[in-house]
Amino acid sequence: MTRNTTTSHRRRDDLNDYWLEKIAVESKTAEEIRAHTVPENLSPVAKTLAMLDSQSDIQRLAGIRSVPTIVISYPIESLQQILPKFKAIIEQSVDSEEHTVGAEAIVLMIQQQALSYSDFMSYFSQMICGFLFPTTTNRFTIDFGGIWCQALCNTIDAFPSSTLFTSLLDLIFNRILHGSYVRDRLAVILAKLSSRLPSQVVENRLLPVFKNFINDTNADIRALACEKLPILAQSLESDIVSTLILPLLVILSKDENLTVRRTCLESLLTLHNELNEPKWNEQVREMITSLVKFGLSSRTSTYLTSIAVHLPEICHAFTIFNVNEASFIQEMFLRLTQEKNIPACRLACAKHFTSVADYLDHARFTNELEDIFLRFCKDNDVNICSTMPSTIITLAKLYCHKNEKNDVSIIWNGFLTLLENINHDVMFAIARHLLDIFKVFSRDKSEGFINGTICSTSAVPDPEIFVNTLLEYERRIFETTLSWRSYILCLQAFVHLPCLLSSELIQTKILPRIFSRIFTRQVCVREVAVDSYVQSLRKIPRRSVRKNAFQKLKTDLLSNKSYQWRLMYITVCRQILVHYSKRFFKENFLETVLSIGFDPVLNVRIQFIPLLIEIKSILRLPADRQSISRIETMMGCFLASKTITLHDLANNGLLQLDQIRSYKPISVFSTHSSDDENDQSKENEEDLLDELDSSSRRSSNKSNEQYAITKRLTDTTISNKPNPPVKSPQLSKPSSDEQHRRLSVTKQRRRQSLVDSTAPRIPHQTTIKKNIKCMKTILKQKDE
């Protein structure tokens, strides 16, 4: 391809092809720069005043933000100079950002108790009411009432609970303008003030205003007043609520507007506890039923979603009213779950499925409920499937408590269906709830051994299918997602699987998968996999399996050429110290662990020092005198190292070793009684595991002997087949080719063993010799 080298004209700039808005750069004159400059030698109060007087928007905003700090630090000067200036700036400002920052500053001053209620009323109450309820002659083109309405609500919350707002209420009533323009703000503020006013004031002054709101021509005002009625009811006595609030709700329940009726239903459900009186129960029930039926017939998404969201409140209201509306609830729930075009409605149904099932109180799942439940578990909506794990937990708690095995089996099948979902969000949701699900479906503590963690039978139906599905889910979340946090939750949940599955399945299926995750690239996954593997091994009753597993850890980690895996073996030892007894560690790991001190890699020895301190804490004199001496000798050898990091760690380690008491304290004065009891319980569990292993072996040997005796007794035929002659070992002489082959194989094995024994020692021979020489020197000095 020929290159175009013509340069007869300049190349057109590519940026000229686009319409770019040019940034206007304005040069400032010396006078303008001088006008925006605040002298540095001013006091904080004077500097704040200068920034408030500045013509620059940025400096003025900075000055408004600094007002709370100045008021807290200089209260006297602030009341005289800062607050009047701050108020004047806010009143004259037409910038919404300045109003927002100013409102936040006032709330912050009250929260910091730098502004009392009297100072607030004298400085800011008139200004705020002016913004909330502006007169016709004093209105800005931009309305700031929404900003200051929220600010006044935050201000009321910021004052102490003992503050009475009667004076503020009088001021608000004096500034009210009758019209829909300010009635929404007035309803919000009066509802906020109701919790800080006496009950008599609420009844005599606030309720008449809300009665006026309910008769307003604007449907939004009626809906807002209906929404705030439960807040007013909290400040009234129960009999007043029934006589004054309930009639207002009756009027609103017959409103022609859908929003008003929906809000009325929500307010009724909020107040159903206060309206729980025999003479009002029937009326309230009829109102709730009629409003729900009206919403179902309207088929509006907002109304139907509101009904679905409030399903627990509806069921609870019918329960405390002692009304049997099971058929109505079931029909309503079926209607709501069929709204495929309203995802929010179906999502709320999936979330509150347990509340409906509990209210219906069927001895077992009806066909309709079973179909709805399984449909939710297979739903194409990711949000619904992500909600189902928490629903499964609540359902399982409900039906496991009732001992309904058939219903529990249905719930378990729904969980298996969720495990097959390949969506990442659903997989993450399952991982967050996996441990709780395993706990709910666990076998009873009276079954099996060690609180139900060891048993020959599984507690779940179709355990083989479950294990295969679970391992496939674990593979997907490990290979197809990058959320290691979710995968770690999955591994942590695997620790609880012995409470669900038999020991045979744990040994053959679960342990190999966890062991394979120890050798992954992610360090966080490795550590959790080690922890899960060590804890799961503790629930295996066969001693030979545990011994072989720990031996494999030693072979694959401690004897590995890579120092990273030797570091991982230190992590294994730490987990053994946590989850196993001291006796188990000393019998099976102590000698092997101490050999790590001769590791040629510095990083391994650095990580080994904290482990030595932990090991010293479990050793006791006089039984472990030799091990304690070896640990102290090894720490002294590390102290003689020329590496600064290793030397410092060893120095601190020696100080910690000296603080550890190696003798067994008297139980009366011991502060480690709980640790000793925990260790004793671990020893008892280990002894029980060994006893289970021994008894199972004895029973198997006994059955084999009984089978052999029975076979000899039943075998009555005598074999006439001649016995083959026994060859003497002296007569069986191998051929020369076979001798040559055996000799060559033996030589090869000797050469290979020689290479294997010398290869890893040659590169680090100097380091090991130095460590051995150092230890010999320290031991010789101790003997002298």
C-alpha positions, 0 to 999 in steps of 0.5 A, spaced: 500 500 500 502 506 497 503 512 502 500 519 501 506 523 501 503 530 498 503 536 503 501 541 498 496 544 503 495 543 511 491 537 513 485 540 516 484 539 523 479 534 525 476 538 531 473 543 526 468 537 524 465 538 530 461 544 533 464 545 539 462 551 544 468 555 545 469 557 553 469 564 554 475 567 557 474 573 561 480 577 564 479 580 570 482 587 572 486 589 578 480 593 581 476 586 580 481 582 583 482 586 589 475 587 590 474 579 590 480 578 595 479 577 602 485 579 607 488 574 610 490 578 617 482 578 619 479 575 624 475 569 623 468 573 624 471 579 620 473 574 614 466 571 615 463 578 614 467 579 608 465 573 605 458 574 606 459 581 603 463 579 597 460 579 590 462 573 588 457 567 588 463 562 590 465 566 596 458 568 599 457 560 599 463 559 602 461 564 607 454 561 608 457 554 610 462 557 615 457 560 619 455 554 624 462 554 625 463 561 627 457 561 631 459 555 635 466 558 636 464 565 637 457 565 640 457 573 642 460 576 636 456 571 632 449 573 635 451 581 634 454 581 627 454 574 623 446 572 624 443 579 622 448 579 616 446 571 614 439 573 615 439 579 610 443 575 605 438 569 605 432 574 604 435 578 599 438 572 595 434 569 589 439 563 588 436 556 590 443 553 592 444 559 597 437 558 600 439 550 600 446 551 604 443 557 608 437 552 611 442 546 612 446 551 616 440 553 620 439 546 622 446 544 623 447 550 628 440 547 632 443 540 632 450 543 635 446 546 640 449 553 638 442 556 637 436 556 642 429 556 641 428 563 643 434 565 638 431 561 632 424 564 633 427 571 634 432 571 628 429 566 623 422 564 624 419 570 621 423 569 615 422 562 614 414 563 614 415 568 609 418 563 604 413 558 606 407 562 606 409 568 601 404 574 600 401 576 594 406 582 594 412 579 596 413 573 592 419 571 588 419 568 581 422 562 583 419 559 589 423 557 595 417 554 599 419 547 598 426 548 601 424 551 607 418 546 608 423 541 609 428 545 613 423 547 618 421 539 619 428 538 620 429 544 625 423 541 629 426 534 629 433 538 631 430 541 637 430 537 644 424 533 645 422 537 651 421 544 646 414 546 646 412 549 639 406 553 641 409 560 639 411 557 632 404 554 631 401 561 633 406 564 628 404 559 622 396 560 623 398 568 623 401 567 616 396 562 613 393 564 606 387 560 604 389 557 598 391 550 595 398 554 594 400 553 601 395 548 604 400 542 602 406 545 606 401 547 612 399 540 612 406 537 612 408 542 618 402 541 622 403 534 622 410 534 624 408 539 629 403 534 632 408 530 636 411 536 639 404 539 642 399 537 647 393 532 646 388 538 647 392 543 642 392 537 637 384 536 638 382 543 638 387 547 633 389 542 628 384 537 627 379 542 625 384 544 619 385 537 617 377 537 617 377 543 612 383 539 608 379 533 607 373 537 604 378 541 599 376 541 592 383 539 590 384 531 590 392 532 592 390 536 598 385 531 600 390 525 599 395 529 603 391 530 609 389 523 609 396 521 609 397 525 615 391 523 619 395 517 622 401 522 625 396 526 628 392 520 631 399 518 635 398 524 639 391 523 641 388 518 646 385 511 643 377 513 644 378 520 641 381 516 635 375 512 634 370 518 635 374 523 631 379 520 626 375 514 624 369 518 621 374 522 617 377 516 614 369 514 612 368 520 608 375 519 605 373 511 603 368 514 599 372 519 595 371 519 587 379 519 586 383 513 586 389 516 590 385 518 595 382 511 596 388 508 596 391 513 601 385 512 605 387 504 605 394 505 607 392 510 613 386 505 615 392 499 615 396 504 619 391 505 624 388 498 625 391 497 632 388 503 635 381 502 632 381 495 635 375 495 639 369 490 638 364 496 636 369 498 630 371 492 628 366 490 623 366 497 620 373 497 619 373 490 616 368 493 611 372 499 609 378 495 608 374 490 604 371 495 600 377 499 598 381 492 596 375 490 592 375 497 589 383 497 587 382 490 584 377 492 580 380 499 578 386 495 575 391 501 576 398 499 577 399 504 583 393 501 587 394 494 586 402 495 588 400 498 594 395 492 596 401 487 594 405 491 599 401 492 605 399 484 604 402 483 611 398 489 614 391 486 611 392 479 614 394 482 621 388 486 621 383 481 619 387 476 625 386 481 630 379 483 628 378 475 629 375 475 622 375 469 617 377 472 611 381 466 608 377 466 601 377 473 600 385 473 602 386 467 597 382 470 591 385 477 592 392 474 592 391 470 586 389 476 582 395 480 584 400 474 582 396 474 575 398 481 574 404 480 569 404 487 566 405 490 573 412 487 576 412 491 582 406 488 584 408 481 583 415 482 586 411 485 593 407 478 592 413 474 592 416 478 598 410 477 602 408 470 600 409 467 607 404 472 610 399 470 606 400 462 607 401 464 615 394 467 615 390 462 610 393 457 616 392 451 611 395 444 614 398 443 607 400 447 601 394 448 597 394 447 589 394 454 588 399 456 593 404 451 591 403 453 583 404 460 585 410 458 589 414 454 584 412 459 579 416 465 583 422 460 583 422 459 576 420 467 574 423 470 568 424 477 573 430 477 576 428 481 582 423 476 583 427 470 583 432 474 587 427 475 593 425 468 593 431 466 598 429 470 603 421 468 602 424 460 602 427 462 609 421 464 612 416 459 609 421 453 611 421 456 619 413 456 618 412 449 616 418 446 619 415 448 626 409 445 624 412 439 622 409 438 615 414 434 611 410 434 605 410 442 605 417 442 607 419 438 601 415 443 596 419 448 599 426 444 598 424 443 591 423 450 590 430 452 593 433 446 588 430 450 582 433 457 584 440 453 584 439 452 577 438 459 575 444 462 571 443 469 572 448 472 576 444 477 581 440 471 583 446 467 584 449 472 589 442 473 592 442 465 594 449 466 596 447 471 601 442 467 604 445 460 603 447 459 610 441 461 613 437 456 608 442 450 610 440 452 618 433 452 617 433 445 613 438 442 618 436 436 622 434 436 629 440 436 634 437 430 637 438 426 631 445 423 630 451 425 634 454 432 636 448 436 636 446 433 629 452 434 625 454 427 624 449 422 622 449 416 617 442 419 613 441 425 610 436 430 613 433 433 606 430 429 600 434 426 594 441 428 597 444 426 591 440 431 586 441 436 591 449 435 592 450 435 584 445 441 583 449 445 589 456 443 586 454 445 579 452 452 582 458 453 586 462 451 580 458 457 576 459 462 581 466 461 581 468 460 574 463 465 571 462 471 576 468 475 579 464 476 585 469 473 590 465 476 596 459 472 594 463 465 593 466 466 600 459 466 603 458 460 599 464 456 602 462 459 609 455 456 608 459 449 606 461 448 613 454 447 615 452 442 610 454 436 615 447 438 619 444 436 612 447 431 609 450 424 611 458 423 613 459 419 606 456 424 602 461 430 605 467 425 605 466 423 597 463 429 594 464 436 598 471 435 601 474 434 594 471 440 592 473 444 598 480 442 597 480 443 590 479 451 592 485 451 596 489 451 590 486 457 587 489 464 585 485 468 589 488 469 596 482 470 600 478 464 597 484 460 599 484 462 606 476 461 607 477 454 603 482 452 608 477 454 614 471 450 611 476 444 609 478 444 616 472 445 619 468 440 615 474 434 616 472 435 624 465 432 622 467 426 619 467 420 624 472 416 620 479 417 623 483 414 617 479 419 613 481 425 617 489 422 618 489 422 610 486 428 609 491 432 614 497 428 611 495 430 604 495 437 606 502 436 609 504 433 602 501 438 598 503 444 602 508 444 606 513 440 602 511 444 596 517 448 592 513 454 592 513 458 598 506 461 597 503 454 599 508 453 605 505 460 607 498 457 606 500 451 611 501 456 616 494 458 615 492 451 616 495 450 622 492 457 625 485 454 623 487 447 627 489 451 633 482 455 632 477 449 631 481 443 634 483 441 641 490 443 644 491 435 645 490 434 637 494 439 635 500 437 639 499 430 637 499 431 630 502 437 628 507 440 633 513 436 630 511 438 623 510 445 624 516 446 628 520 444 622 518 451 618 523 454 622 528 452 618 525 454 611 530 458 607 525 463 604 525 469 609 517 471 608 515 464 611 520 465 617 517 472 618 510 469 618 512 463 622 513 467 628 506 469 630 504 462 629 510 460 634 507 465 639 500 462 638 503 455 639 507 457 646 500 459 649 497 452 648 503 448 651 504 447 659 509 445 663 512 440 665 509 436 660 511 440 654 518 443 657 522 440 651 517 443 645 517 450 649 525 450 649 525 449 642 520 454 641 525 459 645 531 457 641 528 458 635 526 465 636 533 466 639 536 464 632 531 469 629 533 474 633 540 473 631 538 474 624 541 480 620 535 481 617 531 487 620 524 485 619 526 478 622 530 481 628 524 486 630 519 481 629 523 476 633 525 481 639 517 482 640 516 475 639 521 474 645 517 479 649 510 476 648 513 469 649 515 471 656 509 474 658 505 467 656 504 463 662 506 456 661 504 453 667 497 450 669 493 456 673 489 454 679 482 454 677 480 459 682 484 464 680 484 462 672 482 467 667 481 462 662 476 458 664 472 459 658 477 457 654 479 451 658 472 449 657 471 450 650 478 446 649 475 440 653 468 440 649 473 439 643 477 433 646 470 430 648 468 431 641 474 428 638 474 422 643 466 421 641 469 421 633 474 416 635 469 411 639 464 412 633 470 410 628 472 404 633 465 401 634 463 401 627 470 397 625 468 392 631 461 392 628 464 391 621 469 385 623 463 382 627 459 382 621 464 379 617 466 373 622 459 372 622 458 371 615 465 367 614 462 362 620 455 361 616 459 360 610 463 354 613 457 351 616 452 351 610 458 349 605 457 341 606 461 339 599 468 337 600 472 339 594 476 333 590 480 338 586 488 337 588 491 342 591 497 346 587 504 344 589 507 349 594 514 352 590 520 353 595 523 359 594 530 356 593 527 352 587 524 358 584 530 362 581 529 368 576 532 368 569 538 373 568 534 378 564 529 379 570 535 379 574 538 385 570 531 388 569 530 388 577 538 391 578 537 397 573 530 399 576 533 399 583 539 403 581 534 408 577 530 409 584 536 410 588 539 415 583 532 419 583 532 419 591 539 422 591 537 427 586 530 429 590 534 429 597 539 433 594 536 438 589 532 442 594 537 443 599 543 445 594 540 452 593 539 454 600 544 450 603 548 456 606 541 458 609 540 452 613 547 451 615 547 458 618 540 456 622 543 450 625 549 453 627 546 458 630 541 453 634 547 449 636 551 455 639 545 458 643 543 451 646 551 450 648 550 457 651 544 455 655 548 448 657 554 452 660 
